[in-house]
Amino acid sequence: YHFTEVVPYIRNRSGQGMCPMEKSSLHKTPEEFYKAVSK
């Protein structure tokens, strides 16, 4: 992948906050996040 811009976080659809998926991954290991979203 190639990126042209680095941003602090991905925004939600309204542009007013953090993407729900990204927000739910905060403070989780990849394994914890995978378990949370694969239910």
N, C-alpha and C positions, 0 to 999 in steps of 0.2 A: 504494500500500500504506500501511496505517496500523499502527503498532506501539504497544503499550501498555507494553512493557518492553524496555529495552536490556540485553543481557547481554554478557559478555566474549567468549563463544564458544558455539557450539551443541554440546550434549553428545551423546555416543554413546548407544546404547540402554540400556546398563547405568547410565548417569549418572556413570560413573567417569572419563571423559576426554573428549577432543575428538572430535567427529564425524569419521569417516575422510575424508569428502570435504573438509571444512574443513581438516583437518590436512594433506591432500595439496596444498592450495592455498597453504599458507604459503610466503612468500618466492618466489612466482611471479607473473609478470605475468599479466593475464587471457589473453593470447595463449598463454603457456607452459602455463597450466592447461588451456585448451581443447584444446591439442594432446595433453596427457597423458591427458585423460579421453575423447577422441574416437577413441582407437586401437581 
